[in-house]
């Protein structure tokens, strides 16, 4: 882990570092690097990881759709993200990406089915974040995400 994450709370640093590694591997279309980063991200505390990744996805979706997010917008993000990743990552699963999107937006209807495994969630979160980020640096999104989580926790 580099000093890049020193400004984040200690519990969030390994998650931010693993997320950044996974997103950078996805940007580089490097399956070997992605596999290692996903294993590291999947090994983190899943409650904290889910909160951080879900908040990051939600913030990026809100930034891309400042006038509100409609079902068609979510469908387009799902389709574009999966198609882009499927070109080089055969493990991509539209259902796992949908799970992440719906969970991040707080609209996932729990039907009793088990949630995807941590490494599956980590892989799809990296692919989804890479798609949503475009050229923006992951570090600025991780900082904004932790700021948003802190603000929400202080106001609850």
C-alpha positions in Angstrom: 0.0 0.0 0.0 1.3 3.4 -0.9 1.2 6.8 0.9 -1.5 7.7 -1.6 -4.2 6.5 0.9 -2.7 8.0 4.1 -5.4 10.6 4.3 -8.2 7.9 4.5 -9.3 6.2 7.7 -7.1 3.2 8.5 -9.9 0.7 8.0 -10.6 2.0 4.5 -7.0 2.1 3.2 -6.6 -1.5 2.2 -10.0 -1.5 0.5 -9.1 1.7 -1.4 -5.7 0.3 -2.4 -7.2 -3.0 -3.5 -10.0 -1.3 -5.4 -7.5 1.0 -7.2 -5.4 -2.0 -8.2 -8.4 -3.8 -9.5 -9.7 -0.8 -11.4 -6.2 -0.1 -12.9 -5.9 -3.8 -13.9 -9.4 -3.6 -15.6 -8.3 -0.4 -17.4 -5.2 -2.2 -18.7 -7.3 -5.2 -19.7 -4.8 -7.3 -17.7 -6.5 -10.5 -16.6 -3.5 -11.7 -14.4 -3.3 -8.4 -12.6 -7.0 -8.2 -12.2 -7.2 -11.7 -10.8 -4.6 -10.8 -8.1 -6.3 -7.5 -7.2 -9.7 -9.1 -7.1 -8.4 -11.8 -4.7 -7.0 -9.0 -2.5 -10.3 -7.0 -2.6 -12.4 -10.1 -2.0 -10.4 -10.9 1.1 -11.3 -7.5 2.7 -14.0 -7.1 5.3 -17.1 -7.5 3.2 -19.4 -5.2 5.1 -16.9 -2.3 4.8 -16.0 -3.2 1.2 -19.7 -3.4 0.2 -20.3 0.0 1.8 -17.3 1.6 0.1 -17.9 0.1 -3.4 -21.6 0.6 -3.3 -21.2 4.3 -2.3 -18.6 4.8 -5.1 -20.9 3.3 -7.7 -23.8 5.4 -6.5 -21.8 8.6 -6.5 -20.5 7.9 -10.0 -24.1 7.1 -11.2 -25.4 10.3 -9.6 -22.6 12.4 -11.2 -23.4 10.9 -14.6 -27.1 11.5 -14.2 -27.5 14.8 -12.2 -31.2 15.1 -13.2 -32.1 11.7 -11.8 -31.5 8.1 -12.7 -34.3 6.3 -14.6 -34.6 2.5 -15.2 -33.4 3.0 -18.8 -30.3 4.7 -17.5 -29.5 1.8 -15.3 -30.2 -0.7 -18.1 -27.8 1.3 -20.4 -25.0 1.3 -17.8 -25.5 -2.5 -17.2 -25.5 -3.2 -20.9 -22.5 -1.0 -21.7 -20.5 -2.2 -18.8 -21.1 -5.9 -19.4 -20.4 -5.6 -23.2 -17.2 -3.7 -22.7 -15.9 -6.2 -20.1 -17.1 -9.2 -22.1 -14.7 -8.3 -24.9 -11.7 -9.3 -22.8 -13.0 -10.8 -19.5 -15.0 -14.0 -20.1 -16.0 -14.2 -16.4 -18.3 -11.2 -16.6 -21.8 -12.0 -15.4 -24.7 -9.6 -16.1 -26.5 -10.8 -13.0 -23.6 -10.0 -10.7 -23.3 -6.5 -12.3 -27.1 -6.0 -11.9 -26.8 -7.1 -8.2 -24.1 -4.4 -7.7 -26.0 -1.7 -9.4 -29.3 -2.4 -7.6 -27.6 -2.8 -4.3 -25.7 0.5 -4.7 -29.0 2.2 -5.5 -30.8 0.5 -2.6 -33.3 -1.2 -4.8 -32.2 -4.8 -4.7 -35.1 -7.1 -3.8 -33.8 -9.9 -1.6 -35.5 -13.0 -2.8 -33.6 -15.3 -0.5 -31.0 -16.2 -3.1 -27.4 -16.1 -1.9 -25.4 -13.0 -2.7 -22.6 -13.5 -5.1 -19.3 -14.6 -3.6 -16.9 -11.9 -2.4 -14.4 -12.4 -5.3 -17.3 -12.3 -7.8 -18.5 -9.0 -6.3 -14.9 -7.7 -6.3 -14.4 -8.6 -10.0 -17.7 -7.0 -11.1 -17.2 -4.0 -8.9 -13.8 -3.4 -10.6 -15.3 -3.8 -14.0 -18.3 -1.5 -13.2 -16.2 1.2 -11.6 -13.7 1.1 -14.5 -16.6 1.7 -16.9 -18.2 4.4 -14.8 -15.0 6.2 -14.1 -13.9 6.8 -17.7 -10.6 8.7 -17.5 -11.1 10.0 -14.0 -8.6 8.8 -11.4 -9.9 6.2 -8.9 -8.1 8.1 -6.0 -10.4 11.1 -6.3 -13.5 8.8 -6.3 -12.2 6.9 -3.3 -11.7 10.2 -1.4 -15.2 11.4 -2.3 -16.7 8.1 -1.3 -15.1 8.1 2.1 -16.1 11.7 2.6 -19.7 10.8 1.7 -19.7 7.9 4.1 -18.4 10.0 6.9 -20.9 12.7 6.2 -23.8 10.2 6.2 -22.6 8.6 9.4 -22.3 11.9 11.2 -25.8 12.9 10.1 -27.5 9.6 11.1 
